[in-house]
Amino acid sequence: MNKERFFRNILVAVLFFLTFWFGVRPIITGEEFESRLRKAKGPAGKNQYSLVVIGTEPEGVAAALSASRMGLKTLLVTEDLDPGSYIKSGLITYTSPDYAFINGENKNLNNGIYTEFFGDTGGNFAIGDYISAIRKTLDKQPNLRVIYGAGVLSAQIKDNLVESIQIYGDGETQSVEAPIFIDATEHGILLSICDVPYFSGSGDIHVPDSFMPVEYNFIVSNVKWQDIESIRKRSQIMDDFQSVLKQYERYSKKTKISNLSFIGQPGDQIVISGIRMHGVNVSEPERLKEDLGTALTEAQMLTAFLQYVFVPFEECTFKTGAEKFYIPEYRHYEGRYRLRVEDILENRDFPNKVVLASAPVDAEKFVNAELSEEYTYIMGAPDLYSIPLDCFITGNIDNLLMVGKKASFSSLAATSAGRMAVSITSGEAMGITAAYCYLNNLSPAELSEAPGETMKEYQSLLKRAGIILEDFNIANPNKDHWAWPSVKVLTEYGLVAGGLRNDYLFDVEGYQEHLATLIINLVVKACPQQYTLDMDSRVRAYASSDILTGEKAAEILLKAIDIPYEEGEAFQRAKDEGLFPENVLEKISPNKPVTLDCVYVMTVNLIERFK
């Protein structure tokens, strides 16, 4: 930690102390003042803490550090033997912060502890260096105790509050008490124990077995690293390499390989990342184990290919694969509010915001691995949006917070809001939240419902601690388009992609397959009880690349709900049945091509009828 960060942390702790001593003390007297003073000193009991954090994932480390630096007596518990977490098990070696233009300036939204870990711009890092630096940082905190190799056994809950948890660590079973707990584990160990409701995968849109592709990284040694560094600086050679890489024949059809990254590690080792596996059901351990073995074989075969076609690798040796997949998505737990795709794409500024973010919404999980490696499926990209406190407070426990990709986001919103950089800043914010709640004798749930002045005071503390929080009013570029309300519905289900430019091709003439495919998929995801194989076959018969006319659109709509019609009279019959909204009727006719904006609106209108 450099001097600037050291003094910043000292300043934050001093500000927190001064807020109590001079801001609170003059208006509090007697027993209440004595109570607050005792709180500022922290609980006295050996197994009593102001905050308990479960998990040394980067976001858990951030939460524990920010709270302990505020003066809270903090306990950090992890099953791991070091603070490596998924960084170590998944061989993660790269991260990048979110940026946004605020008041004419391109700002890093992940200052503070994220920058302390990874620098101002993120980038590549060595796993061993990361673990060593984090461990040293944790060891230096006077208010922080870390128990490695510990498991959470149970939780004692009363009146929607976790009073204590049982852990096994340091060779004994201990009962640990605290007024606030944070689950920062990758998959929600304490949340599961406390029966916090959740859905798996894309369960919120009725496809629970659909998960984001998992990532597999591996290590090779004896690579000519200087040659790689030299080649990186010459774009033409890198382009040639990517072209050669396309000739590689994948071992598994589930595998997608594009844009391989080579990240140098100590010695002559490098981590290679870029293998993604689609269609992996992470909720089934046995199948996950099989897929991990497949990924290992893929990595070994890819290494052999690189030895043959890429000079810097001609003498390399495959060393080891990751212990586990990096799993971007598993469970999504219920909070007081679930962040939606609409919130992200409309650049929503919540009044109780605690974190800002700006990454696009990615629906790659709905893309077949057989498609070109260059094919992406980005729902849309925000300029800037906020995440409210309610997303981090569990729905059924008032003093249990959660951070990371498992927090209360929709399955698609999590692809933006659950990124590592955002999770670390969220963890830092929740550590500060714990400090504010502890001092003011509030549960996080009570804080979320507190009057506006309390929220402003709390957000002021977040800002002083280094969290970037700005008020903003940024409209989506499509907000005034007449079809935008329907597009918002379709993006929530991962069915239309505007890409990084938020271009939904409103004025492009549609094909029959556009309307047919949208209808089938939206029925499956929005009202699966209405889906039948018969309906599917009736509609799928139109899934061709023929231009969609008003008459053909009418036929598809009528077939979807099984309404008969006379040949050549489908348009009038659909009109009589109310299948064309008025704003669509103004723009279509039986024999003219139908544009995609009308396709979007007709699809959503039909589904509303199904419901």
Secondary structure as GFF3:
##gff-version 3
##sequence-region A 1 611
A	DSSP	alpha_helix	3	18	.	.	.	ID=ss1
A	DSSP	pi_helix	19	24	.	.	.	ID=ss2
A	DSSP	three_ten_helix	25	27	.	.	.	ID=ss3
A	DSSP	alpha_helix	30	41	.	.	.	ID=ss4
A	DSSP	beta_strand	51	54	.	.	.	ID=ss5
A	DSSP	alpha_helix	58	69	.	.	.	ID=ss6
A	DSSP	beta_strand	74	77	.	.	.	ID=ss7
A	DSSP	alpha_helix	85	89	.	.	.	ID=ss8
A	DSSP	beta_strand	94	95	.	.	.	ID=ss9
A	DSSP	beta_strand	99	102	.	.	.	ID=ss10
A	DSSP	beta_strand	105	108	.	.	.	ID=ss11
A	DSSP	alpha_helix	113	118	.	.	.	ID=ss12
A	DSSP	beta_strand	123	124	.	.	.	ID=ss13
A	DSSP	alpha_helix	127	139	.	.	.	ID=ss14
A	DSSP	beta_strand	144	147	.	.	.	ID=ss15
A	DSSP	beta_strand	151	158	.	.	.	ID=ss16
A	DSSP	beta_strand	161	169	.	.	.	ID=ss17
A	DSSP	beta_strand	172	177	.	.	.	ID=ss18
A	DSSP	beta_strand	181	183	.	.	.	ID=ss19
A	DSSP	alpha_helix	189	193	.	.	.	ID=ss20
A	DSSP	beta_strand	198	200	.	.	.	ID=ss21
A	DSSP	three_ten_helix	203	205	.	.	.	ID=ss22
A	DSSP	beta_strand	214	221	.	.	.	ID=ss23
A	DSSP	alpha_helix	225	232	.	.	.	ID=ss24
A	DSSP	alpha_helix	235	245	.	.	.	ID=ss25
A	DSSP	beta_strand	255	264	.	.	.	ID=ss26
A	DSSP	beta_strand	270	277	.	.	.	ID=ss27
A	DSSP	alpha_helix	285	309	.	.	.	ID=ss28
A	DSSP	three_ten_helix	311	313	.	.	.	ID=ss29
A	DSSP	beta_strand	317	321	.	.	.	ID=ss30
A	DSSP	beta_strand	331	333	.	.	.	ID=ss31
A	DSSP	alpha_helix	341	345	.	.	.	ID=ss32
A	DSSP	beta_strand	353	357	.	.	.	ID=ss33
A	DSSP	beta_strand	361	362	.	.	.	ID=ss34
A	DSSP	three_ten_helix	364	366	.	.	.	ID=ss35
A	DSSP	beta_strand	378	380	.	.	.	ID=ss36
A	DSSP	beta_strand	385	388	.	.	.	ID=ss37
A	DSSP	three_ten_helix	389	392	.	.	.	ID=ss38
A	DSSP	beta_strand	400	402	.	.	.	ID=ss39
A	DSSP	alpha_helix	414	417	.	.	.	ID=ss40
A	DSSP	alpha_helix	420	439	.	.	.	ID=ss41
A	DSSP	alpha_helix	444	448	.	.	.	ID=ss42
A	DSSP	alpha_helix	452	464	.	.	.	ID=ss43
A	DSSP	alpha_helix	484	492	.	.	.	ID=ss44
A	DSSP	three_ten_helix	499	501	.	.	.	ID=ss45
A	DSSP	alpha_helix	512	526	.	.	.	ID=ss46
A	DSSP	three_ten_helix	528	530	.	.	.	ID=ss47
A	DSSP	alpha_helix	533	540	.	.	.	ID=ss48
A	DSSP	alpha_helix	550	560	.	.	.	ID=ss49
A	DSSP	alpha_helix	570	576	.	.	.	ID=ss50
A	DSSP	alpha_helix	582	585	.	.	.	ID=ss51
A	DSSP	alpha_helix	596	610	.	.	.	ID=ss52
###
